[in-house]
Amino acid sequence: MAPNPNGSWDEYRMHVVNELRDLKQDTRAIYSIVNKHSTEITGLKVRAGIWGLIGSAIVVATALLLRQLGVIS
């Protein structure tokens, strides 16, 4: 709640201090959420890398097998 425009400096100062305290709490909550999502994104990157490795390994193995069988030169 905004302070009374006709109030004293002490009232306004307390309002500013309370707003800063609230902003600090909000900032901590945001950092917590960002940190959680950052961890989740890192896990997804690892999974994507593993699936890419598996997919390319299948292609390479198939090409080597076909070369061994003489289908491709």
CNS distance restraints for C-alpha pairs under 8 A (distance, minus, plus):
assign (resid   2 and name CA) (resid  15 and name CA) 7.16 0.50 0.50
assign (resid   3 and name CA) (resid   7 and name CA) 7.01 0.50 0.50
assign (resid   3 and name CA) (resid  11 and name CA) 6.62 0.50 0.50
assign (resid   3 and name CA) (resid  12 and name CA) 5.91 0.50 0.50
assign (resid   3 and name CA) (resid  15 and name CA) 6.56 0.50 0.50
assign (resid   7 and name CA) (resid  11 and name CA) 6.38 0.50 0.50
assign (resid   7 and name CA) (resid  12 and name CA) 7.39 0.50 0.50
assign (resid   8 and name CA) (resid  12 and name CA) 6.64 0.50 0.50
assign (resid   9 and name CA) (resid  13 and name CA) 5.98 0.50 0.50
assign (resid  10 and name CA) (resid  14 and name CA) 6.13 0.50 0.50
assign (resid  11 and name CA) (resid  15 and name CA) 6.31 0.50 0.50
assign (resid  12 and name CA) (resid  16 and name CA) 6.25 0.50 0.50
assign (resid  13 and name CA) (resid  17 and name CA) 6.20 0.50 0.50
assign (resid  14 and name CA) (resid  18 and name CA) 6.09 0.50 0.50
assign (resid  15 and name CA) (resid  19 and name CA) 6.17 0.50 0.50
assign (resid  16 and name CA) (resid  20 and name CA) 6.15 0.50 0.50
assign (resid  17 and name CA) (resid  21 and name CA) 6.19 0.50 0.50
assign (resid  18 and name CA) (resid  22 and name CA) 6.21 0.50 0.50
assign (resid  19 and name CA) (resid  23 and name CA) 6.13 0.50 0.50
assign (resid  20 and name CA) (resid  24 and name CA) 6.12 0.50 0.50
assign (resid  21 and name CA) (resid  25 and name CA) 6.39 0.50 0.50
assign (resid  22 and name CA) (resid  26 and name CA) 6.23 0.50 0.50
assign (resid  23 and name CA) (resid  27 and name CA) 6.02 0.50 0.50
assign (resid  24 and name CA) (resid  28 and name CA) 6.27 0.50 0.50
assign (resid  25 and name CA) (resid  29 and name CA) 6.34 0.50 0.50
assign (resid  26 and name CA) (resid  30 and name CA) 6.22 0.50 0.50
assign (resid  27 and name CA) (resid  31 and name CA) 6.16 0.50 0.50
assign (resid  28 and name CA) (resid  32 and name CA) 6.19 0.50 0.50
assign (resid  29 and name CA) (resid  33 and name CA) 6.34 0.50 0.50
assign (resid  30 and name CA) (resid  34 and name CA) 6.13 0.50 0.50
assign (resid  31 and name CA) (resid  35 and name CA) 5.98 0.50 0.50
assign (resid  32 and name CA) (resid  36 and name CA) 6.24 0.50 0.50
assign (resid  33 and name CA) (resid  37 and name CA) 6.27 0.50 0.50
assign (resid  34 and name CA) (resid  38 and name CA) 5.95 0.50 0.50
assign (resid  35 and name CA) (resid  39 and name CA) 6.27 0.50 0.50
assign (resid  36 and name CA) (resid  40 and name CA) 6.41 0.50 0.50
assign (resid  37 and name CA) (resid  41 and name CA) 6.06 0.50 0.50
assign (resid  38 and name CA) (resid  42 and name CA) 6.20 0.50 0.50
assign (resid  39 and name CA) (resid  43 and name CA) 6.41 0.50 0.50
assign (resid  40 and name CA) (resid  44 and name CA) 6.35 0.50 0.50
assign (resid  41 and name CA) (resid  45 and name CA) 6.19 0.50 0.50
assign (resid  42 and name CA) (resid  46 and name CA) 6.37 0.50 0.50
assign (resid  43 and name CA) (resid  47 and name CA) 6.31 0.50 0.50
assign (resid  44 and name CA) (resid  48 and name CA) 6.07 0.50 0.50
assign (resid  45 and name CA) (resid  49 and name CA) 6.15 0.50 0.50
assign (resid  46 and name CA) (resid  50 and name CA) 6.27 0.50 0.50
assign (resid  47 and name CA) (resid  51 and name CA) 6.20 0.50 0.50
assign (resid  48 and name CA) (resid  52 and name CA) 6.08 0.50 0.50
assign (resid  49 and name CA) (resid  53 and name CA) 6.15 0.50 0.50
assign (resid  50 and name CA) (resid  54 and name CA) 6.22 0.50 0.50
assign (resid  51 and name CA) (resid  55 and name CA) 6.05 0.50 0.50
assign (resid  52 and name CA) (resid  56 and name CA) 6.12 0.50 0.50
assign (resid  53 and name CA) (resid  57 and name CA) 5.98 0.50 0.50
assign (resid  54 and name CA) (resid  58 and name CA) 6.27 0.50 0.50
assign (resid  55 and name CA) (resid  59 and name CA) 6.59 0.50 0.50
assign (resid  56 and name CA) (resid  60 and name CA) 6.19 0.50 0.50
assign (resid  57 and name CA) (resid  61 and name CA) 5.94 0.50 0.50
assign (resid  58 and name CA) (resid  62 and name CA) 6.05 0.50 0.50
assign (resid  59 and name CA) (resid  63 and name CA) 6.18 0.50 0.50
assign (resid  60 and name CA) (resid  64 and name CA) 6.15 0.50 0.50
assign (resid  61 and name CA) (resid  65 and name CA) 6.08 0.50 0.50
assign (resid  62 and name CA) (resid  66 and name CA) 6.11 0.50 0.50
assign (resid  63 and name CA) (resid  67 and name CA) 6.11 0.50 0.50
assign (resid  64 and name CA) (resid  68 and name CA) 6.15 0.50 0.50
assign (resid  65 and name CA) (resid  69 and name CA) 6.22 0.50 0.50
assign (resid  66 and name CA) (resid  70 and name CA) 6.21 0.50 0.50
assign (resid  66 and name CA) (resid  71 and name CA) 5.31 0.50 0.50
assign (resid  66 and name CA) (resid  72 and name CA) 6.02 0.50 0.50
assign (resid  67 and name CA) (resid  71 and name CA) 5.92 0.50 0.50
assign (resid  67 and name CA) (resid  72 and name CA) 5.05 0.50 0.50
assign (resid  67 and name CA) (resid  73 and name CA) 5.95 0.50 0.50
